Amino acid sequence: MSSSGRPGIDEYFLKIASVVAERSTCLRHHVGAVAVKDKHILTTGYNGAPAGLKDCLELGCLRDELGIESGTRHEICRAIHAEQNVIIQAALHGVSMVGSTIYCTHSPCVLCAKMLVNARIERFVTYGMYSEEEFRSLFAEAGIAFDALPRPPAGIEYKP
């Protein structure tokens, strides 16, 4: 937070990503993502089952039932990752993500990192590190800046 008590721009959008994560239907991790360009939100996404399909809140976690470790066997999961959903929402609404910044509650898996490279984002900002770090070399090669910042305060300050 700045000296004026007003959150800086990165903290502001990371807090928004945290609120987006509250919509997650995953029983393991709530992840939220916000695509931003020129300080304006382009799209948001959270992890959960494809639209209209039954999710883990209703069916239970298939990965837990099968004893699958976090960060492995992504194909055995009902959920679409938050980063994937932020890209899908941009495509559905005709919004280009070229040159945008993604604010996300977790760092990306390698599959999401590949998609973000192809979406031509410029920067990825997070406060939570995922168990794998293969994304780092992809981002470096593609020239995508990566920033891991402190987790923003959860509270919201209201002025009378």
MARLO-192445 format. One record per residue (C-alpha): residue number from 1; chain; x, y, z. Coordinates in steps of 0.05 Angstrom, whole numbers, always signed. Example, Ala and Ser with C-alpha at 12.3 -4.5 7.8 and 13.67 -1.06 7.14 Angstrom:
REM MARLO-192445
[1, 'A', [+246, -90, +156]]
[2, 'A', [+273, -21, +143]]
REM end
This chain:
REM MARLO-192445
[1, 'A', [+0, +0, +0]]
[2, 'A', [+26, +69, -16]]
[3, 'A', [+40, +122, +36]]
[4, 'A', [-28, +153, +22]]
[5, 'A', [-62, +89, +44]]
[6, 'A', [-85, +77, -27]]
[7, 'A', [-66, +9, -56]]
[8, 'A', [-15, +11, -113]]
[9, 'A', [-38, -14, -181]]
[10, 'A', [-8, -84, -173]]
[11, 'A', [-38, -93, -104]]
[12, 'A', [-105, -68, -130]]
[13, 'A', [-109, -118, -187]]
[14, 'A', [-82, -175, -144]]
[15, 'A', [-138, -162, -94]]
[16, 'A', [-188, -165, -151]]
[17, 'A', [-158, -232, -174]]
[18, 'A', [-168, -256, -102]]
[19, 'A', [-242, -238, -105]]
[20, 'A', [-249, -272, -173]]
[21, 'A', [-219, -335, -141]]
[22, 'A', [-278, -338, -94]]
[23, 'A', [-320, -363, -153]]
[24, 'A', [-277, -425, -161]]
[25, 'A', [-311, -493, -157]]
[26, 'A', [-246, -530, -144]]
[27, 'A', [-240, -565, -77]]
[28, 'A', [-164, -561, -76]]
[29, 'A', [-145, -491, -97]]
[30, 'A', [-184, -428, -110]]
[31, 'A', [-148, -391, -167]]
[32, 'A', [-169, -325, -198]]
[33, 'A', [-140, -287, -257]]
[34, 'A', [-151, -217, -285]]
[35, 'A', [-126, -193, -353]]
[36, 'A', [-109, -119, -351]]
[37, 'A', [-85, -69, -404]]
[38, 'A', [-75, +5, -393]]
[39, 'A', [-102, -2, -322]]
[40, 'A', [-169, -29, -349]]
[41, 'A', [-196, -99, -337]]
[42, 'A', [-203, -138, -401]]
[43, 'A', [-229, -205, -374]]
[44, 'A', [-230, -248, -311]]
[45, 'A', [-227, -323, -300]]
[46, 'A', [-227, -373, -244]]
[47, 'A', [-215, -448, -241]]
[48, 'A', [-275, -493, -248]]
[49, 'A', [-313, -542, -292]]
[50, 'A', [-332, -522, -363]]
[51, 'A', [-394, -478, -366]]
[52, 'A', [-458, -517, -355]]
[53, 'A', [-424, -581, -332]]
[54, 'A', [-425, -611, -263]]
[55, 'A', [-367, -588, -220]]
[56, 'A', [-327, -614, -160]]
[57, 'A', [-373, -580, -111]]
[58, 'A', [-428, -626, -136]]
[59, 'A', [-389, -689, -156]]
[60, 'A', [-328, -687, -110]]
[61, 'A', [-255, -682, -130]]
[62, 'A', [-234, -737, -178]]
[63, 'A', [-161, -722, -165]]
[64, 'A', [-170, -732, -90]]
[65, 'A', [-209, -796, -102]]
[66, 'A', [-152, -824, -144]]
[67, 'A', [-97, -798, -98]]
[68, 'A', [-65, -754, -151]]
[69, 'A', [-12, -706, -126]]
[70, 'A', [-19, -631, -137]]
[71, 'A', [+18, -607, -199]]
[72, 'A', [+13, -673, -236]]
[73, 'A', [-35, -706, -285]]
[74, 'A', [-73, -643, -302]]
[75, 'A', [-115, -682, -352]]
[76, 'A', [-150, -719, -294]]
[77, 'A', [-188, -658, -270]]
[78, 'A', [-256, -629, -285]]
[79, 'A', [-230, -557, -279]]
[80, 'A', [-206, -509, -331]]
[81, 'A', [-151, -465, -301]]
[82, 'A', [-163, -392, -285]]
[83, 'A', [-111, -370, -337]]
[84, 'A', [-145, -413, -390]]
[85, 'A', [-212, -382, -372]]
[86, 'A', [-185, -311, -376]]
[87, 'A', [-161, -327, -447]]
[88, 'A', [-226, -361, -466]]
[89, 'A', [-267, -302, -441]]
[90, 'A', [-224, -255, -483]]
[91, 'A', [-236, -298, -545]]
[92, 'A', [-311, -303, -532]]
[93, 'A', [-317, -228, -526]]
[94, 'A', [-270, -209, -582]]
[95, 'A', [-218, -178, -536]]
[96, 'A', [-144, -179, -554]]
[97, 'A', [-97, -197, -497]]
[98, 'A', [-35, -173, -535]]
[99, 'A', [+8, -131, -489]]
[100, 'A', [-34, -144, -427]]
[101, 'A', [-15, -162, -356]]
[102, 'A', [-45, -222, -321]]
[103, 'A', [-55, -216, -247]]
[104, 'A', [-65, -285, -217]]
[105, 'A', [-68, -314, -147]]
[106, 'A', [-19, -370, -168]]
[107, 'A', [+38, -377, -217]]
[108, 'A', [+19, -416, -280]]
[109, 'A', [+28, -489, -297]]
[110, 'A', [+69, -502, -360]]
[111, 'A', [+7, -512, -404]]
[112, 'A', [-23, -446, -382]]
[113, 'A', [+44, -412, -393]]
[114, 'A', [+45, -437, -465]]
[115, 'A', [-24, -409, -476]]
[116, 'A', [-5, -342, -445]]
[117, 'A', [+56, -339, -491]]
[118, 'A', [+11, -349, -551]]
[119, 'A', [-38, -297, -525]]
[120, 'A', [+22, -250, -527]]
[121, 'A', [+17, -222, -457]]
[122, 'A', [+73, -177, -432]]
[123, 'A', [+73, -190, -358]]
[124, 'A', [+49, -240, -306]]
[125, 'A', [+40, -219, -233]]
[126, 'A', [+24, -265, -175]]
[127, 'A', [+30, -274, -100]]
[128, 'A', [+24, -350, -98]]
[129, 'A', [+75, -399, -126]]
[130, 'A', [+49, -463, -157]]
[131, 'A', [+88, -528, -144]]
[132, 'A', [+120, -528, -213]]
[133, 'A', [+164, -474, -243]]
[134, 'A', [+173, -496, -316]]
[135, 'A', [+137, -432, -337]]
[136, 'A', [+198, -390, -319]]
[137, 'A', [+240, -412, -378]]
[138, 'A', [+181, -404, -426]]
[139, 'A', [+167, -334, -401]]
[140, 'A', [+241, -315, -404]]
[141, 'A', [+247, -340, -476]]
[142, 'A', [+183, -304, -496]]
[143, 'A', [+203, -239, -461]]
[144, 'A', [+145, -241, -412]]
[145, 'A', [+161, -205, -347]]
[146, 'A', [+145, -245, -284]]
[147, 'A', [+134, -214, -215]]
[148, 'A', [+120, -251, -150]]
[149, 'A', [+96, -199, -100]]
[150, 'A', [+73, -203, -28]]
[151, 'A', [+1, -226, -18]]
[152, 'A', [-42, -163, -11]]
[153, 'A', [-82, -153, +53]]
[154, 'A', [-149, -188, +51]]
[155, 'A', [-188, -132, +82]]
[156, 'A', [-223, -76, +45]]
[157, 'A', [-220, -7, +76]]
[158, 'A', [-285, +31, +72]]
[159, 'A', [-287, +106, +83]]
[160, 'A', [-350, +136, +113]]
REM end
